[in-house]
């Protein structure tokens, strides 16, 4: 079978690849994504929810319904809190949270897991996990080390105010494939709650 150069280029987005957080539930597509980012972006993510961020701005630019400030493509790939409000996690400071990542198609590079302030799209405090190189090597998911796909993070202390309200912060997994030059992002919505205070019973 013969493929022209144009046909091969057209196939690249389906081959290059991809990942996201599977557990806890990460932000999905939904009506708010379509309303703020346009149907082109929503269609691309719906067709492959593990795909890379760089493919989205060209689709957004062609859509008259694209609202850059509300969409914010470089935060969670534009996926919106309102579409994930039913899946907000409630964590306490110091809690160990298990994370499971689907590395559908590896691209060796660097990665990190961080708490991100959604208002400013900036990392809060120190990164919780860092792979400065060697992340997601090989050609299939089984080639990637298990501890790059399944690991735990500890919820930092001092976030009880900044991350008290759902939607103010996300846990973001960020991966950049250096060879492919593609960025992958996946976000978990959470809020930090104060531990319940146990009441003591006193006898008169």
N, C-alpha and C positions, 0 to 999 in steps of 0.2 A: 504494500500500500504506500502511495506517495503523498506526502504532505508538502504544501508550499510553505515558504517562510512565514507568510501572513497567517496561515492556518496554525502553524506551530506557536507563534506569538499569542494568538487568540486562546490557545489552550493553557498558557502559563498560569493564569490566576486559579485554575482548577487544580493545578499540580502543586504549586508552592504552598507552603504550609504553615503550621497552624496549631493553636491550642487555646484552652480556657480553663478556668476553675470549674470543676464539677461539683465539689462539695467544700464548704457550704454553698447553697445556691447562688450563682452569680447573676448579674443583671441580664435579663432576656430582652428580646424585642417586644414591642407593644405599640399601642395607639399613640402614646406620647412621643416615642421615637419618630414615628411617621409624621406627626404634627410639627415637630421641631426640626427634624433633620431632612425631611422629604422622603418620598416613596423610593427614590433611587438608592439612598443609603439603606433604608429598611429592607429593600429587596436584596441588596448585596449581602447584608448580614443574615437575613433569613435563608439565603441559599447556602451560606457557609458561616456559621456563627463562630468559627475558629479562625477566620481570616484576618489579614493584617490591616493596620490603620491607614497606611499610605494609599490604599486603593479607594478610600472613601471620599477624600476631598474632590476628586474629579467628578464623582457622581453627584455630590452635593452641589457643586457649582452649576450644574445643568438644571437644577430643580428650583423653580420659582418659589416653592414653599420652604426652602432652606432658611433657617433662622440661626445664623452663626453663634450669637451670644447664648441662645437657649440650647442649641444642639451641643456645642463644645466637643467637637470630634476628638480632640486629643485628651479628653477625660473619659475613660471607660469606653472608648470608641463611639462616643455619642449616646450610648445606651443610658436610659433615663431612670431616675429614682422612682418616679411615679409608676413605671411599669414593673417595679420590683418591690413595691411597698408592702406586699403581703409576706415577703420573705426576709424582713429585717431581723438580724441576729441580735440577741441581747447578751452582752459579755460583761464580765467584771475584771478589774485590774488584776493582773497576774494569772489570769486563766489561760490554760493551754488549749489552743484551738487546732484540731487536726484539719489539714488542707489536702485536697486531692486535685491534681491538675491532669488534664488530658492533653498530652503532647501528640496530637494526631499525626503530624508530619514534622519530624525534627529539622532544625536548622541550627547548627552549633553557634553559640554566641554568649551573651551575658544576660543576666536576669536578676530581679530583686522582688521582694515583697515588702510593701510599705503601707503605712497609714497616710492617706491623702486628704487634705482639707479641700472639700469640693467647691468652696467659694473662691479659693485662690488657685486651685490645682497645684498645690505645693505639698511636699512631703512633710509630715509632722514628726519631729524628733529624728531618731536614727532608723535606718532601714532594719527591718526585722529579719530578713534573710537576704544574703547577697551571694551571687555567683558571678565573679568578675570575668570569668572565662570558662569555656568548656561546658556550657549549659546546652542540653538537648543535642548531643552528638548522634551521628549515625543517620540511617535512612528510614527506619521505622520506629514506632513507639517503643518496642521492646529493646532497642539499642540504648535508650536513655536510662541512666542509673535510677533505681527505684527512689532514692532519696531526693531526686529532682522532681518526682511526680507525687510522692506522698511524704509529707513532713508536717511538723507542728510549728505554730508561732505562739509566743507569749504576749498577751495583751499588755501594753505598757501601762505604767502608773501615770497619773496626772492628766488623764483624758476625760475625767468625769464631767467636766464643764464643756470643753471644746467639742466632744463627741457625744454629748448627752442626748441630742435630738437626732432622730433618724433622718438621714439625708445630708447631715453636716460633714460626715466623714465616710470614707470607704476604705476597705482593705483592698489594695490594688496589687495584682500580680502583673509584672512588666517583663517582657522578654524581647531582646533585639537579636535577630539572626545576622551576624556580621557578614557572611557571604551573600545571603539573599538581600541584605539591607532592608529588612522588613521588621516592623514593630507589632507586637501582639500585647493586648491589654485585656484584663478581665477584672471585674470589681464585685466585691461582696458588700452589701449594705449592712451596717450594724450601728448599735448605740451602746455606749458604756454606761452601765447602771451601777449604782452604789449597792454594796452587799446589804442584805437585810439585817437589821439590828435585832438581836435576840433579847427579848425582855426577860428580866430576872424576877422570879417570884420571891417576895419577902414575907416572912411570917411576923405578925405583930408580936 
